[in-house]
Amino acid sequence: MTDVNTQFNEQRARQFEGAGAVRQANGTWRGSGWDSGEVLGRDGLDTTTGKAALYTSTPAWHGLGEVIPGGISEIDKVLDLGGIAYGVDKRVVRYSVEGESRTFAERFVTVRDDTGDALGVVSDKYQVIQNRHLFTFLEDLVGTTDVVFESAGALRGGRRVFVTMRVPETVVIDRGGLDDEIVLFIAAINSHDGRSLAETVVTPWRVVCANTERFALRDARARWGIRHTSGALARLEEARRTLGLTVKYAGTFAEEETALARTDLAVDEFHKVIADLWPVDEDAPVRTVNAAERRVETLDAMFRSENERAGRTAYAAERALTDYLDHIAPRRPGKTMTEEVARATALLEGTDDDTKTRAHRRLMTLVRR
């Protein structure tokens, strides 16, 4: 069985070395040359309380968080270990003008009840969705309380939080050949900053610093979200139906990935796929051309590394492309984010889902040639 976190250290070490990264004394990796300013392998998890807000059932490759081998099923314990047991309140926005206290009408601050830290400014219509309420919903989603929660944690000072659980069904890629058995997970992602939805997403990998490729099928709805409004919680039943259908797409997902695993792919063909995903105009600036060449070199090394396990196949190409997007591709953090937080947040929010889907569809055209 493929357990990404268990095997992640060795696999990522090979890929980072192939990409020219240098291992640091603290266990992280620092890129060389074109990405020399990038630190690889640090999550930027919330450390508001003095320690990383993360629980995981398997030792993660970065060595952070509370590890409970085999996982636990008590949601209250998961929230506590993951550092997300806090509640969130809405407080009136007040400000002072020449010593006079005034109130900002129809604007509120969302505040953590454990630290008193502000998380965001929201309107009077904003409905706080407490972590426990949303994450307990995961138990209901599979129709049983006998579930194992795989990970839980917080980003951005607690503004974004997540919990993942294992789905009973698994996917076997290329049965009788590669036999790559992949465990499915459902992740619930909550936010308290007023800038994003509360979401649930089906993914073939554990959220915590692993390959987070979503289902790239044309008809699958692998992501579901609700706005923080008065009717939000009433829509959980819709989420249950939608995600229940998504899980049923696992069979089709296995068929398509198996087809990729049985499709030989030459290196030059892989380079053509890269060119289709990241086209470069003939009159592009030298800087753009150089960046494209470095991307090809990096992806080429990662593809060759994947060949050791999955052969020179379209499946290995997809793994290399997804890992590149998740862990290697340069990120430009916002003014209030570190590079690590930007990368971890992109994984959770599915920033590269469109590119991953296009990659999957492009590789599937090679299956049908």
C-alpha positions, 0 to 999 in steps of 0.5 A, spaced: 500 500 500 502 506 498 502 511 504 505 517 502 507 520 509 511 513 510 515 513 504 515 521 503 522 522 506 526 517 501 522 519 495 522 527 496 529 526 498 531 523 491 526 528 488 529 534 491 536 532 490 534 531 483 532 538 482 538 541 485 536 542 492 541 542 498 539 538 505 539 543 511 542 541 518 534 542 520 532 537 515 529 542 511 531 543 503 533 549 500 533 550 493 539 552 489 540 556 483 534 559 480 530 557 487 535 559 491 531 563 496 526 557 497 525 553 503 522 546 501 519 542 506 516 547 512 509 547 512 508 554 516 503 551 520 500 555 526 505 556 532 500 561 536 500 557 542 508 556 542 508 549 538 506 547 531 498 546 530 498 539 527 496 532 529 497 526 524 496 519 525 503 517 521 510 521 522 510 526 517 516 528 513 517 534 516 517 531 523 512 536 526 506 535 530 503 531 535 503 523 532 498 518 534 500 512 531 494 508 527 490 515 528 484 516 533 477 517 532 475 521 538 473 528 534 474 532 541 481 529 542 483 530 534 481 538 535 485 538 541 491 535 539 491 539 532 491 545 536 484 547 533 479 546 539 478 553 540 472 557 538 471 563 534 466 569 536 464 575 533 466 582 536 464 589 534 469 593 531 471 599 535 476 605 534 478 611 537 477 618 535 481 624 539 479 619 545 472 618 543 470 611 542 466 609 536 463 603 533 464 601 526 457 599 524 455 592 520 463 590 521 465 585 526 472 582 528 472 574 528 476 572 534 479 566 537 477 565 544 483 561 547 488 567 545 484 573 543 487 574 537 483 577 531 482 573 525 479 577 520 474 583 519 467 580 517 460 583 515 454 583 520 451 577 515 457 573 516 456 566 520 461 563 524 462 556 523 465 553 529 470 548 528 467 542 531 460 543 528 464 542 521 468 537 522 463 533 526 460 533 519 465 528 517 463 522 521 456 523 519 458 523 512 460 516 512 454 514 516 458 511 522 462 514 528 467 508 527 472 513 523 479 514 524 482 521 523 488 522 519 490 529 520 488 536 523 491 543 524 491 550 522 495 555 518 495 563 518 495 564 525 488 559 526 485 563 520 484 556 516 484 550 519 483 543 516 481 535 518 482 529 514 479 522 515 480 516 511 475 513 506 473 506 507 474 505 499 481 505 496 483 505 489 488 500 486 492 502 480 494 497 475 492 491 479 496 485 478 502 490 475 504 496 479 499 494 484 499 501 487 494 502 492 492 509 494 488 511 500 482 516 499 481 521 504 476 527 505 478 533 508 474 539 511 477 546 511 474 551 515 476 559 515 475 564 520 477 570 516 471 572 512 475 571 505 474 564 503 469 558 504 468 552 508 470 547 504 470 539 503 474 536 498 476 528 496 483 527 495 487 521 494 492 523 499 493 525 506 493 533 506 499 534 511 504 535 506 503 530 501 501 529 494 494 532 494 492 531 487 484 532 487 480 527 482 481 530 475 475 527 472 471 531 467 464 529 471 467 529 478 465 534 483 471 533 488 470 540 492 464 542 495 463 549 499 459 553 503 459 561 504 459 563 512 451 565 511 445 564 516 443 558 511 450 555 511 449 549 516 443 547 513 447 546 506 451 540 510 445 535 507 447 537 500 454 536 501 453 529 504 450 527 497 455 531 493 461 528 496 457 521 497 457 521 489 464 523 488 467 517 492 463 513 487 468 516 482 473 512 485 472 506 480 473 511 474 479 514 477 482 507 478 481 505 471 484 512 468 490 512 472 491 504 471 491 506 463 496 511 464 500 506 468 500 502 462 502 507 457 509 508 455 512 515 455 518 517 452 522 523 455 521 527 449 514 526 449 514 528 456 517 534 454 511 536 449 506 535 455 510 540 459 510 545 453 503 544 452 502 546 460 506 552 460 507 554 453 512 560 452 511 565 446 517 565 441 518 573 443 518 571 450 523 575 454 529 572 456 527 571 463 521 567 461 525 563 457 530 561 462 525 560 467 522 555 462 528 551 461 529 550 468 522 548 469 524 542 464 530 540 467 527 540 474 521 536 471 525 531 467 529 529 473 523 528 477 520 524 472 526 520 471 526 519 479 519 516 478 521 511 473 524 507 478 518 506 481 512 506 476 516 505 470 517 510 464 510 511 463 504 516 463 503 515 470 510 516 472 509 523 468 503 525 472 506 523 479 512 528 477 508 534 475 503 533 481 509 533 486 512 539 482 506 543 483 505 541 490 513 542 492 517 545 488 514 550 483 516 557 485 511 561 490 510 568 491 507 569 498 502 575 499 505 581 504 502 577 510 504 570 508 511 566 508 513 562 503 512 556 507 505 558 508 503 560 501 505 553 499 501 549 504 495 554 503 496 553 496 495 545 497 489 546 501 485 551 497 487 547 490 490 553 487 493 548 482 487 544 481 486 546 474 493 545 472 493 538 475 486 537 471 489 539 464 495 535 465 491 529 467 487 530 460 493 531 456 496 525 458 490 521 457 490 523 450 496 519 449 492 513 452 487 513 446 492 515 441 
